[in-house]
Structures are given as structure tokens and as C-alpha cells.
Amino acid sequence: MFLLDLNLRLAHVIQPYVNDISLALVATCLVVYGDKVNGYLKKVVSSWVFIARVVAFILMCTFGYGLLTLWSQPLVYWGIMRVDLVYRPLLIFGSFCFLGILAERKRHL
């Protein structure tokens, strides 16, 4: 009973921060998989002239990642909010652990 009560209290404490948590999840995903996005961009623009490649890289890093974050964060927030309040702390903790495992496998840690 103590663990269930503690979990429910934790769920109420993190409730105002779900928006920030979803942003952190998206940012972590972009850090872990940013090299894949950059690799794809490199493959696409490899035949372009130097200046165009530099401009494409700058645009991808400034606007591309910003748009990915801006568009995907509300989807992650929506997904977290659809989970019952009792299971939400476990979902968030599990998601960050899963991303940590993925980062370890990609040698980011």
C-alpha cells in the first residue's frame, strides 16, 4: 500500500512538468539519433558544391532540428497524457531508461 500511495503522490508531483518531460524525451531522442539524420543529409548533399553543403547543414541544424522538436513534442505530450495517472511515473521512468539503453548501445555513454 505504501508503494501505491508513493506512486500516486509522485504522479501528482510530476503532473505540472509533463510538458517539460515530453520535451526532454524528444531532445534525448534527437541527441541519440541525430547522427542518423546528419548521415542521411550528408548522403543527399554529398554531390553539391561546398557552399551549398554548408548552408544545408546549417539549415538542418538550426531549423530542421527545431521543427522536429516543435512538431514531435506535442505528440509525445499527448501520448503521455493518454496514460492513466497511476502508470505515468512508471512510463516516464521506463522511457528514460529505454533511451539510456539505446544511447549506451550507440556508444553515447
C-alpha positions as CSV (number, residue, x, y, z in Angstrom):
1,M,0.0,0.0,0.0
2,F,2.9,2.3,0.7
3,L,4.3,2.0,-2.8
4,L,1.0,2.6,-4.4
5,D,0.5,5.8,-2.3
6,L,4.0,6.9,-3.1
7,N,3.5,6.3,-6.8
8,L,0.2,8.3,-6.8
9,R,1.9,11.2,-5.0
10,L,4.8,11.1,-7.5
11,A,2.2,11.2,-10.3
12,H,0.6,14.3,-8.8
13,V,4.0,16.0,-8.3
14,I,5.2,15.4,-11.9
15,Q,1.8,16.4,-13.4
16,P,2.7,20.1,-13.9
17,Y,6.0,19.1,-15.6
18,V,4.7,16.7,-18.2
19,N,5.2,19.3,-20.9
20,D,8.9,19.7,-19.9
21,I,9.3,15.9,-19.6
22,S,8.0,15.4,-23.1
23,L,10.4,18.0,-24.4
24,A,13.3,16.2,-22.6
25,L,12.3,12.9,-24.2
26,V,12.2,14.4,-27.7
27,A,15.5,16.2,-27.2
28,T,17.1,13.0,-25.9
29,C,15.8,11.1,-29.0
30,L,17.3,13.7,-31.2
31,V,20.7,13.5,-29.5
32,V,20.7,9.7,-29.7
33,Y,19.6,9.6,-33.4
34,G,21.0,12.9,-34.7
35,D,23.9,11.2,-36.3
36,K,21.5,9.2,-38.4
37,V,19.7,12.4,-39.6
38,N,23.1,14.0,-40.3
39,G,24.3,10.9,-42.2
40,Y,21.2,11.0,-44.3
41,L,21.7,14.7,-45.1
42,K,25.3,14.1,-45.9
43,K,24.4,11.4,-48.3
44,V,21.8,13.6,-50.0
45,V,24.0,16.7,-50.4
46,S,27.4,15.0,-51.0
47,S,27.3,15.9,-54.7
48,W,26.5,19.6,-54.1
49,V,29.1,22.3,-54.1
50,F,30.8,23.2,-50.8
51,I,28.9,26.4,-50.0
52,A,25.5,24.6,-50.7
53,R,26.6,21.7,-48.4
54,V,27.5,24.1,-45.6
55,V,24.2,26.0,-46.0
56,A,22.2,22.8,-46.0
57,F,24.0,21.7,-42.8
58,I,23.4,25.0,-41.1
59,L,19.7,25.0,-42.1
60,M,19.3,21.4,-40.9
61,C,20.9,22.1,-37.5
62,T,19.0,25.4,-36.9
63,F,15.6,24.9,-38.5
64,G,15.4,21.1,-39.1
65,Y,16.0,20.0,-35.5
66,G,13.9,22.9,-34.2
67,L,11.0,21.8,-36.4
68,L,11.4,18.2,-35.4
69,T,11.3,19.2,-31.8
70,L,8.4,21.6,-32.2
71,W,6.3,19.1,-34.1
72,S,7.1,15.9,-32.1
73,Q,6.9,17.3,-28.6
74,P,3.1,17.8,-28.6
75,L,2.7,14.2,-29.9
76,V,4.8,12.8,-27.0
77,Y,2.9,15.0,-24.6
78,W,-0.4,13.7,-26.0
79,G,0.9,10.1,-25.6
80,I,1.9,10.6,-22.0
81,M,-1.3,12.3,-21.1
82,R,-3.3,9.4,-22.5
83,V,-1.7,7.0,-20.0
84,D,-3.6,6.6,-16.7
85,L,-2.2,8.8,-13.9
86,V,-1.2,5.8,-11.8
87,Y,1.0,4.4,-14.6
88,R,2.5,7.7,-15.7
89,P,5.6,7.8,-13.4
90,L,6.5,4.2,-14.5
91,L,6.1,5.1,-18.2
92,I,8.3,8.2,-17.9
93,F,11.0,6.4,-15.8
94,G,10.9,3.5,-18.2
95,S,11.1,5.7,-21.3
96,F,14.2,7.5,-20.0
97,C,15.8,4.1,-19.0
98,F,15.0,2.8,-22.5
99,L,16.6,5.9,-24.1
100,G,19.6,5.4,-21.8
101,I,20.0,1.8,-23.0
102,L,19.7,2.9,-26.7
103,A,22.4,5.6,-26.0
104,E,24.6,3.0,-24.4
105,R,24.3,0.7,-27.4
106,K,25.2,3.6,-29.7
107,R,28.2,4.3,-27.5
108,H,27.0,7.8,-26.5
109,L,27.7,7.0,-22.8
